[in-house]
């Protein structure tokens, strides 16, 4: 009986690929994404509630230039998701050079987003909108807008730095394909969050 138990303990999986096997890096990233998704969900719900409950909620985002520029920002992030997919595919093929190029293209999309979003912030601040004041109506607009978009832009900035480190390290052989895939998970999550913020904050600004 004891010999049978010992044999079972040392026996190896012989059924092909492990269906539920996942690397520690991916597991850690998935756990982070789940916890961070809860944070963004609460912020989006809070923004929605505060907006609906305030009759003097401002509508500062016109079709031009605000919504148009936000659409361009969305295009930058969506394009960077495509380049990130190409980076992962190149990494799985073992082509370190192309993988690094695709990651740098993703970084470029993130930098473009940050620049455009920063310009929008500066424009709002120029008109007197801050986290504590708003000349157009409810002061809660500034607080919720800068908190929600600021947290997201912080994630984008961290993602740009993260991807740059992975691109440099992967090309030099310091990182492997799993590192590229994990960084891709983070970047796709950041892009997905924006796909909720964009319609809620911008597209519906003149509807609801």
MOPE-V573084 format. One record per residue. N is the residue number from 0. RES is the residue in three letters. PHI is phi in radians with two decimals (none if undefined). OMEGA is omega in whole degrees, -180 to 180 (NA if undefined). D_CENTER is the distance of its C-alpha to the mean C-alpha in Angstrom with 2 decimals. Layout:
{{N,RES,PHI,OMEGA,D_CENTER} {N,RES,PHI,OMEGA,D_CENTER}}
This chain:
{{0,UNK,none,-180,53.33} {1,UNK,-1.15,179,51.90} {2,UNK,-1.13,178,51.81} {3,UNK,-1.12,-180,49.95} {4,UNK,-1.14,179,47.31} {5,UNK,-1.16,179,46.97} {6,UNK,-1.14,178,46.64} {7,UNK,-1.16,-178,43.93} {8,UNK,-1.22,-176,42.02} {9,UNK,-1.70,-179,42.05} {10,UNK,-1.18,-179,41.58} {11,UNK,-1.78,179,38.55} {12,UNK,-1.17,-178,36.36} {13,UNK,-2.10,-176,38.19} {14,UNK,-1.81,-179,36.43} {15,UNK,1.60,-179,34.08} {16,UNK,-1.17,178,30.34} {17,UNK,-1.20,-174,29.29} {18,UNK,-1.16,-176,27.51} {19,UNK,-2.01,-180,25.48} {20,UNK,-1.25,178,25.12} {21,UNK,-2.61,180,21.76} {22,UNK,-1.18,-179,21.28} {23,UNK,-1.09,180,20.73} {24,UNK,-1.17,179,17.61} {25,UNK,-1.14,179,15.97} {26,UNK,-1.06,179,17.42} {27,UNK,-1.08,179,16.10} {28,UNK,-1.17,178,12.48} {29,UNK,-1.09,178,13.05} {30,UNK,-1.12,177,14.74} {31,UNK,-1.11,-179,12.01} {32,UNK,-1.08,180,9.50} {33,UNK,-1.09,-179,12.49} {34,UNK,-1.15,-180,13.35} {35,UNK,-1.24,177,10.07} {36,UNK,-1.10,177,10.05} {37,UNK,-1.13,179,13.57} {38,UNK,-1.10,180,12.85} {39,UNK,-1.14,179,10.69} {40,UNK,-1.07,179,13.37} {41,UNK,-1.11,-179,16.07} {42,UNK,-1.15,179,14.87} {43,UNK,-1.16,177,14.59} {44,UNK,-1.13,178,17.97} {45,UNK,-1.13,178,19.43} {46,UNK,-1.05,-179,18.57} {47,UNK,-1.10,-179,20.16} {48,UNK,-1.12,-178,23.17} {49,UNK,-1.11,-179,23.85} {50,UNK,-1.17,-178,23.65} {51,UNK,-1.20,-175,26.03} {52,UNK,-1.43,-180,28.38} {53,UNK,-1.91,-179,28.96} {54,UNK,-1.19,-180,31.38} {55,UNK,-1.75,179,30.97} {56,UNK,-1.15,-176,27.22} {57,UNK,-1.27,176,26.76} {58,UNK,-2.23,-173,25.59} {59,UNK,-1.45,-172,24.71} {60,UNK,-1.76,176,22.57} {61,UNK,-1.52,-180,25.03} {62,UNK,-1.01,175,24.59} {63,UNK,-2.22,4,25.31} {64,UNK,-1.72,-167,23.71} {65,UNK,-1.06,-176,20.88} {66,UNK,-1.17,177,19.81} {67,UNK,-1.09,180,20.58} {68,UNK,-1.20,176,18.43} {69,UNK,-1.13,176,15.49} {70,UNK,-1.15,177,16.17} {71,UNK,-1.10,177,16.20} {72,UNK,-1.06,178,12.79} {73,UNK,-1.11,178,11.59} {74,UNK,-1.07,179,13.69} {75,UNK,-1.08,-179,12.25} {76,UNK,-1.22,179,8.69} {77,UNK,-1.13,178,10.60} {78,UNK,-1.13,180,12.97} {79,UNK,-1.19,175,10.67} {80,UNK,-1.17,178,9.69} {81,UNK,-1.13,179,13.49} {82,UNK,-1.14,178,14.26} {83,UNK,-1.20,176,12.11} {84,UNK,-1.07,179,14.20} {85,UNK,-1.12,178,17.22} {86,UNK,-1.13,179,16.54} {87,UNK,-1.12,179,16.54} {88,UNK,-1.10,178,19.65} {89,UNK,-1.13,178,21.35} {90,UNK,-1.15,178,20.75} {91,UNK,-1.16,177,22.34} {92,UNK,-1.47,179,25.23} {93,UNK,1.46,-180,25.72} {94,UNK,-1.59,-175,25.36} {95,UNK,-1.19,-179,23.95} {96,UNK,-1.12,-180,24.60} {97,UNK,-1.15,178,22.75} {98,UNK,-1.04,180,19.79} {99,UNK,-1.09,180,19.56} {100,UNK,-1.09,-180,20.04} {101,UNK,-1.14,178,17.24} {102,UNK,-1.15,178,14.80} {103,UNK,-1.12,175,16.25} {104,UNK,-1.13,176,15.77} {105,UNK,-1.13,177,12.01} {106,UNK,-1.04,179,12.31} {107,UNK,-1.07,177,14.49} {108,UNK,-1.11,178,12.13} {109,UNK,-1.17,179,9.66} {110,UNK,-1.13,178,12.91} {111,UNK,-1.06,178,14.20} {112,UNK,-1.08,-179,11.45} {113,UNK,-1.08,-179,12.14} {114,UNK,-1.11,-180,15.83} {115,UNK,-1.13,-179,15.98} {116,UNK,-1.20,178,14.19} {117,UNK,-1.11,177,16.46} {118,UNK,-1.09,178,19.41} {119,UNK,-1.13,177,18.78} {120,UNK,-1.01,-179,18.75} {121,UNK,-1.07,179,21.94} {122,UNK,-1.16,178,23.53} {123,UNK,-1.16,178,23.07} {124,UNK,-1.11,177,24.35} {125,UNK,-1.07,179,27.22} {126,UNK,-1.53,175,28.20} {127,UNK,1.67,179,28.34} {128,UNK,-1.51,178,25.14} {129,UNK,-2.34,176,24.00} {130,UNK,-1.09,-176,22.54} {131,UNK,-2.08,-179,26.21} {132,UNK,-2.64,180,27.84} {133,UNK,-2.75,-177,27.69} {134,UNK,-1.27,-174,30.71} {135,UNK,-1.80,-178,29.97} {136,UNK,2.76,-175,30.09} {137,UNK,-1.01,178,28.50} {138,UNK,-1.18,179,27.28} {139,UNK,-1.20,178,24.62} {140,UNK,-1.06,-179,22.69} {141,UNK,-1.06,-178,21.89} {142,UNK,-1.10,-177,21.04} {143,UNK,-1.29,-179,18.61} {144,UNK,-1.13,-178,17.06} {145,UNK,-1.21,178,16.53} {146,UNK,-1.20,-177,15.34} {147,UNK,-1.19,-179,12.67} {148,UNK,-1.26,179,11.45} {149,UNK,-1.19,177,12.27} {150,UNK,-1.11,179,10.21} {151,UNK,-1.17,-180,7.02} {152,UNK,-1.15,174,8.56} {153,UNK,-1.09,178,9.45} {154,UNK,-1.11,179,6.16} {155,UNK,-1.12,180,5.93} {156,UNK,-1.09,177,9.56} {157,UNK,-1.08,180,9.52} {158,UNK,-1.12,178,7.48} {159,UNK,-1.07,179,10.15} {160,UNK,-1.13,179,12.83} {161,UNK,-1.03,-179,11.93} {162,UNK,-1.15,178,12.07} {163,UNK,-1.09,178,15.19} {164,UNK,-1.12,180,16.82} {165,UNK,-1.14,-180,16.30} {166,UNK,-1.06,180,17.67} {167,UNK,-1.15,-177,20.65} {168,UNK,-1.22,-179,21.35} {169,UNK,-1.19,-180,21.15} {170,UNK,-1.14,180,23.52} {171,UNK,-1.52,179,25.90} {172,UNK,1.52,-179,25.90} {173,UNK,-1.32,-179,24.44} {174,UNK,-1.99,180,21.54} {175,UNK,-1.95,-177,21.85} {176,UNK,-1.08,-180,20.11} {177,UNK,-1.08,179,18.54} {178,UNK,-1.12,177,16.70} {179,UNK,-1.14,-179,15.26} {180,UNK,-1.13,180,14.34} {181,UNK,-1.15,177,12.72} {182,UNK,-1.12,176,10.56} {183,UNK,-1.14,177,9.76} {184,UNK,-1.03,179,8.87} {185,UNK,-1.07,-176,6.25} {186,UNK,-1.16,178,4.89} {187,UNK,-1.12,177,5.74} {188,UNK,-1.11,178,4.33} {189,UNK,-1.05,178,0.75} {190,UNK,-1.14,-179,4.20} {191,UNK,-1.11,178,6.18} {192,UNK,-1.05,179,5.89} {193,UNK,-1.10,180,6.95} {194,UNK,-1.20,171,9.55} {195,UNK,-1.62,-178,11.05} {196,UNK,-1.21,-176,11.16} {197,UNK,-0.97,179,12.66} {198,UNK,-1.23,-177,15.66} {199,UNK,-1.17,-174,16.24} {200,UNK,-1.54,-171,16.48} {201,UNK,-1.83,-172,17.73} {202,UNK,-1.11,-179,19.35} {203,UNK,-1.62,-176,21.17} {204,UNK,-1.11,-180,22.22} {205,UNK,-1.92,-178,25.61} {206,UNK,-1.95,-176,26.14} {207,UNK,-1.77,NA,25.98}}
